[in-house]
């Protein structure tokens, strides 16, 4: 089951903004993690102190203003947040009357080894688990993610329980130098985890300096990220060897992807975006609500656009009324 768009993305006018009609809302639960991936953007910034009450208020406001299609829960590692289940309970309450397609948990899955914890997750509002995993070799995966990650057997057991609850599960893999950077390595990853999840998604690692960071994470990603041309060449060669299911859609109208069947396993290849930049002062393809309560349309926990959007919407609506009169 692919969670990407199945139609051409359109943008609708909301005040001065153009907002995607398939809007994603990222809920950044926390900044802490039980792994330490050298490329993780969560390691590049110290997020402001959590404000749970403001977070709840602004979550409700955001859902009232915007037609959110999918909600994605992120960190850090969201499952280590002490308020993890409190936030899930509140989320269930506020989306009760909303048309939300998916509530997706992105996680390294380490805490899902605990059956009681997993059962609580599967009984919650979450519809899909996206498992972050970098390499089919377990020792290499531990070295990359710098943690005691799940084994293949543990993933299979978790998936069995996920399917019993009629929910879905996906593995997310970052492609970079010396990690799944050849057709042979992509094939080995798919073959190893074939049947362990609904979908395996490969995405190119992004340089963190695109988020205005200058630190060790930036240096690392600048060294290991593949270019747009390298990703295209790799993916195109891989696609030519397998059954292509879908190649016409894109995330936010900016990032192409292709969906394949590889030995009956669903595989998604996410390309680098077709445009280098787009004007965040005008276009909103996705929103992020940080644990401090700030709503931003980019990776910036200090930025809060919620009030300005509300004011702009009021002005926009008033102008429409004046024109009618």
C-alpha positions as CSV (number, residue, x, y, z in Angstrom):
1,X,0.0,0.0,0.0
2,X,1.6,3.3,-1.1
3,X,0.8,6.3,0.9
4,X,1.9,8.9,-1.7
5,X,-0.5,10.9,-3.8
6,X,-2.6,9.1,-6.5
7,X,-3.4,12.2,-8.4
8,X,-1.8,15.5,-9.6
9,X,-1.4,17.8,-6.6
10,X,-3.3,21.0,-6.8
11,X,-2.9,24.1,-4.7
12,X,-5.8,26.2,-3.4
13,X,-5.8,29.8,-2.5
14,X,-6.0,30.5,1.3
15,X,-5.3,34.2,1.8
16,X,-1.9,35.0,0.3
17,X,-0.9,31.3,0.4
18,X,-1.3,28.4,-2.0
19,X,-2.0,25.3,0.1
20,X,-1.7,21.8,-1.2
21,X,-5.0,19.9,-1.5
22,X,-3.3,16.9,-0.1
23,X,-1.8,18.6,2.9
24,X,0.5,16.7,5.3
25,X,0.8,17.7,8.9
26,X,4.0,16.7,10.6
27,X,3.6,16.5,14.4
28,X,7.1,16.8,15.9
29,X,6.6,15.2,19.3
30,X,10.1,15.7,20.7
31,X,13.8,16.0,19.9
32,X,15.3,13.1,21.9
33,X,16.1,9.7,20.5
34,X,17.3,6.3,21.5
35,X,19.5,6.2,18.4
36,X,22.0,8.7,17.1
37,X,22.0,8.6,13.3
38,X,24.8,10.9,12.0
39,X,22.6,12.4,9.3
40,X,19.5,13.2,11.4
41,X,18.2,16.8,11.4
42,X,17.1,16.3,15.0
43,X,20.8,16.4,15.9
44,X,21.2,19.8,14.2
45,X,18.9,21.9,16.3
46,X,17.9,22.2,20.0
47,X,14.2,22.5,19.9
48,X,12.5,24.9,22.3
49,X,11.2,23.6,25.6
50,X,8.0,21.7,25.2
51,X,4.7,23.4,25.8
52,X,2.1,20.7,25.8
53,X,-0.9,22.9,26.6
54,X,-0.1,25.3,23.7
55,X,0.6,22.3,21.5
56,X,-2.9,21.0,22.1
57,X,-4.5,24.4,21.4
58,X,-2.6,25.0,18.2
59,X,-3.2,21.4,17.0
60,X,-6.9,22.0,17.2
61,X,-6.6,25.4,15.5
62,X,-4.5,24.0,12.7
63,X,-7.1,21.3,12.0
64,X,-9.9,23.9,12.0
65,X,-8.1,26.1,9.5
66,X,-6.6,23.5,7.1
67,X,-7.9,20.5,5.3
68,X,-5.2,18.0,6.5
69,X,-5.1,14.7,4.6
70,X,-2.4,12.8,6.4
71,X,-0.8,13.3,9.8
72,X,2.8,12.1,10.3
73,X,4.2,11.7,13.8
74,X,8.0,12.4,14.0
75,X,10.8,13.1,16.5
76,X,13.6,12.7,17.4
77,X,12.1,9.4,18.3
78,X,8.4,10.0,19.1
79,X,8.0,6.8,21.1
80,X,10.4,7.9,23.8
81,X,8.4,11.1,24.5
82,X,7.0,10.7,28.1
83,X,3.7,12.2,26.7
84,X,3.6,9.9,23.7
85,X,0.3,8.2,24.5
86,X,-1.2,11.3,26.0
87,X,-0.6,13.1,22.7
88,X,-2.1,10.1,20.8
89,X,-5.2,10.2,22.9
90,X,-5.6,13.9,22.4
91,X,-5.0,13.5,18.6
92,X,-7.8,10.9,18.5
93,X,-10.1,13.3,20.1
94,X,-9.5,16.3,17.8
95,X,-9.6,14.3,14.5
96,X,-12.8,12.5,15.4
97,X,-14.9,14.5,13.0
98,X,-12.1,15.2,10.4
99,X,-11.5,13.4,7.2
100,X,-8.0,12.2,7.9
101,X,-6.8,9.4,5.6
102,X,-3.7,8.2,7.6
103,X,-2.1,8.8,11.0
104,X,1.5,7.6,10.4
105,X,4.1,6.9,13.1
106,X,7.7,7.2,11.9
107,X,9.9,5.3,14.3
108,X,13.0,3.2,14.6
109,X,10.7,0.6,16.3
110,X,13.0,-0.2,19.2
111,X,10.3,0.2,21.8
112,X,7.9,-1.9,19.7
113,X,9.7,-5.0,20.8
114,X,7.7,-4.6,24.0
115,X,4.4,-6.3,23.3
116,X,2.4,-4.2,25.7
117,X,3.8,-1.0,24.2
118,X,3.1,-2.3,20.7
119,X,-0.5,-3.3,21.6
120,X,-1.1,0.3,22.9
121,X,0.2,1.7,19.7
122,X,-1.9,-0.6,17.6
123,X,-5.0,0.2,19.7
124,X,-4.4,4.0,19.2
125,X,-5.3,6.4,16.4
126,X,-2.2,5.3,14.4
127,X,-3.1,3.6,11.1
128,X,0.4,3.1,9.7
129,X,3.9,2.4,11.1
130,X,6.9,3.6,9.1
131,X,10.0,1.9,10.3
132,X,13.3,3.6,9.8
133,X,16.0,1.1,8.8
134,X,19.1,1.7,6.8
135,X,20.8,-1.6,5.9
136,X,19.8,-5.2,5.5
137,X,23.0,-6.2,7.4
138,X,21.9,-5.9,11.1
139,X,25.4,-5.1,12.4
140,X,25.9,-2.4,9.8
141,X,22.4,-1.0,10.5
142,X,23.3,-0.8,14.2
143,X,26.5,1.0,13.3
144,X,24.8,3.5,11.1
145,X,21.9,4.3,13.5
146,X,24.1,3.9,16.5
147,X,21.6,1.9,18.5
148,X,20.3,-1.6,19.2
149,X,17.9,-1.8,16.3
150,X,15.3,-4.5,15.4
151,X,16.3,-7.8,13.9
152,X,14.5,-9.2,10.9
153,X,12.7,-11.7,13.1
154,X,11.4,-8.9,15.4
155,X,10.2,-6.9,12.4
156,X,8.3,-9.9,11.1
157,X,6.7,-10.5,14.4
158,X,5.7,-6.8,14.7
159,X,4.3,-6.9,11.2
160,X,2.2,-9.9,12.0
161,X,0.5,-8.0,14.8
162,X,0.1,-4.9,12.6
163,X,-1.7,-7.0,10.0
164,X,-3.9,-8.6,12.7
165,X,-5.1,-5.1,13.5
166,X,-5.8,-4.3,9.8
167,X,-3.1,-1.7,9.8
168,X,-0.1,-1.2,7.5
169,X,3.7,-1.1,7.9
170,X,6.5,0.2,5.8
171,X,10.3,0.3,6.0
172,X,11.9,3.7,5.1
173,X,15.5,3.5,3.9
174,X,17.9,6.4,3.2
175,X,20.1,6.0,0.1
176,X,23.6,7.5,0.4
177,X,27.2,6.7,-0.4
178,X,28.1,3.2,0.8
179,X,24.5,2.5,1.8
180,X,22.1,1.0,-0.8
181,X,23.9,3.0,-3.5
182,X,23.9,0.3,-6.2
183,X,21.3,-1.8,-7.9
184,X,22.8,-4.9,-6.2
185,X,22.4,-3.4,-2.8
186,X,18.9,-2.2,-3.4
187,X,18.0,-5.7,-4.6
188,X,19.6,-7.3,-1.5
189,X,17.7,-5.1,0.8
190,X,14.3,-5.9,-0.9
191,X,15.1,-9.6,-1.0
192,X,16.1,-9.7,2.7
193,X,12.9,-8.0,3.9
194,X,10.5,-9.3,1.3
195,X,7.2,-10.1,2.9
196,X,8.2,-8.5,6.2
197,X,6.3,-5.3,5.5
198,X,3.7,-3.9,3.1
199,X,6.1,-1.6,1.4
200,X,9.8,-0.7,1.3
201,X,10.6,2.9,0.4
202,X,14.0,4.2,-0.7
203,X,14.6,7.9,-0.3
204,X,17.8,9.9,-1.1
205,X,19.5,11.3,2.0
206,X,19.2,15.1,1.9
207,X,22.0,17.5,2.9
208,X,21.0,19.3,6.1
209,X,22.5,22.6,5.1
210,X,19.3,23.1,3.0
211,X,17.8,23.7,6.5
212,X,20.4,26.5,7.2
213,X,22.5,24.3,9.5
214,X,26.3,24.5,9.9
215,X,27.5,21.6,12.1
216,X,28.9,18.1,12.1
217,X,25.7,16.7,10.7
218,X,25.9,19.2,7.8
219,X,29.5,18.1,7.1
220,X,28.5,14.4,7.2
221,X,25.5,14.8,4.8
222,X,27.5,16.9,2.4
223,X,30.1,14.1,2.2
224,X,27.7,11.2,1.7
225,X,24.6,12.5,-0.2
226,X,24.2,11.5,-3.8
227,X,23.5,14.0,-6.5
228,X,20.2,14.3,-8.3
229,X,21.8,12.8,-11.4
230,X,23.3,9.9,-9.4
231,X,20.0,9.1,-7.8
232,X,18.2,9.2,-11.2
233,X,20.8,6.9,-12.8
234,X,20.6,4.4,-9.9
235,X,16.8,4.3,-9.8
236,X,16.3,4.2,-13.5
237,X,18.6,1.2,-13.8
238,X,16.7,-0.5,-10.9
239,X,13.3,0.3,-12.5
240,X,14.3,-1.3,-15.8
241,X,14.8,-4.6,-14.1
242,X,11.4,-4.8,-12.4
243,X,7.6,-4.3,-12.9
244,X,6.7,-0.6,-12.8
245,X,3.3,0.0,-11.2
246,X,3.1,3.8,-11.0
247,X,5.4,6.7,-12.1
248,X,3.1,9.7,-12.8
249,X,2.6,11.1,-9.4
250,X,4.6,13.3,-7.1
251,X,4.8,14.4,-3.5
252,X,3.5,18.0,-3.3
253,X,3.9,18.3,-7.1
254,X,7.6,18.6,-6.5
255,X,9.2,15.2,-5.8
256,X,8.7,12.4,-8.3
257,X,8.5,8.8,-7.2
258,X,8.0,5.4,-8.8
259,X,6.3,2.4,-7.4
260,X,7.4,-1.1,-8.4
261,X,6.8,-4.8,-7.8
262,X,10.0,-6.6,-7.0
263,X,9.4,-10.3,-6.5
264,X,5.9,-9.5,-5.3
265,X,7.2,-6.9,-2.8
266,X,5.9,-3.3,-3.1
267,X,8.8,-0.9,-3.5
268,X,8.7,2.9,-3.7
269,X,11.6,5.0,-5.1
270,X,11.5,8.6,-4.0
271,X,13.5,10.9,-6.2
272,X,15.0,14.3,-5.4
273,X,12.7,17.2,-5.9
274,X,12.4,18.5,-9.5
275,X,12.7,22.1,-8.3
276,X,15.5,23.4,-6.1
277,X,13.4,25.8,-4.2
278,X,9.9,27.1,-3.9
279,X,8.6,30.2,-2.2
280,X,7.6,29.3,1.4
281,X,6.1,32.7,1.8
282,X,3.5,31.7,-0.8
283,X,3.3,27.9,-1.1
284,X,2.5,25.5,1.7
285,X,3.0,21.8,0.7
286,X,3.3,20.6,4.3
287,X,3.1,21.9,7.8
288,X,5.0,21.1,11.0
289,X,3.7,21.5,14.5
290,X,6.5,21.5,17.0
291,X,6.3,20.3,20.6
292,X,6.6,24.0,21.8
293,X,3.3,24.7,20.0
294,X,4.7,26.6,17.0
295,X,3.3,25.8,13.6
296,X,5.8,26.2,10.7
297,X,5.9,25.4,7.0
298,X,9.6,24.5,7.3
299,X,12.2,23.0,9.6
300,X,12.3,26.0,12.0
301,X,10.9,25.5,15.5
302,X,11.1,29.2,16.2
303,X,8.8,30.2,13.4
304,X,5.1,30.3,14.0
305,X,2.9,31.2,11.1
306,X,-0.4,30.2,12.7
307,X,-1.5,33.7,13.8
308,X,-0.4,35.4,10.5
309,X,-2.4,32.8,8.5
310,X,-5.5,33.3,10.7
311,X,-5.2,37.1,10.3
312,X,-4.6,36.8,6.5
313,X,-7.6,34.4,6.2
314,X,-9.8,36.9,7.9
315,X,-8.6,39.7,5.7
316,X,-9.1,37.5,2.6
317,X,-12.6,36.5,3.6
318,X,-13.6,40.1,4.3
319,X,-12.3,41.2,0.9
320,X,-14.5,38.5,-0.7
321,X,-17.5,39.8,1.2
322,X,-16.8,43.4,0.2
323,X,-16.7,42.3,-3.5
324,X,-20.0,40.6,-3.2
325,X,-21.6,43.7,-1.7
